[in-house]
Amino acid sequence: MFEKFEQYLIEKAGLNEQEIAAVRAVSVEKKIRKKHYLLQEGNVCVNNCFVVKGCLRLYFVGEDGTEHILRFAVENWWMSDQESLNNGIPSKNNIDALEDSEVILISQADYVNLQMTIPKVCEMVERIKARSLEASQRRILSNISFSAEEKYKNFIKTYPDIFYRIPLRMIASYLGFSRETLSRIRSQFVQK
């Protein structure tokens, strides 16, 4: 499992063997079965999670029991509850596996230490944070200015590898509309 993470570190950060050994020393490999939690609401998020295989989702449950999906993560993506992780506070969210998954966990303390001791890791993390912020801004713009149809088309275009791996009800939740609305939009696309 670590070998795939090692490939990622070489491609994205250009780490050498000694630097990869330092990362390996603080990495924990974990398998998560489908429908099992990596993080549950009320617990503090203490690990940065790299997805080696599978698909995870970050979501919260509203007072009415409705799930609101904030993020998905597939192979070579990172996943954590940043607010809980950065501030050491109980999470308002859940992270669970939508498929049998394999992940690499690095504690926040070790993650920060790697950034301080290996400049290439720090540079990689800064690039990841910048892309994450850009994606968040695009999602906010989409939510406040796109029609339901435009949101759907944009999701398919932006995340084609995720679209076919997750249930439609979860796509609807992520996009912020009902399953019925998604069904109507999909049928319109099929007719065109």
Helices and strands as residue ranges (DSSP letters): H 2-13, H 17-26, E 28-32, E 37-39, E 47-53, E 56-61, E 67-73, E 78-79, H 82-87, E 94-97, E 101-107, H 108-117, H 119-145, H 148-158, H 160-163, H 168-175, H 179-191
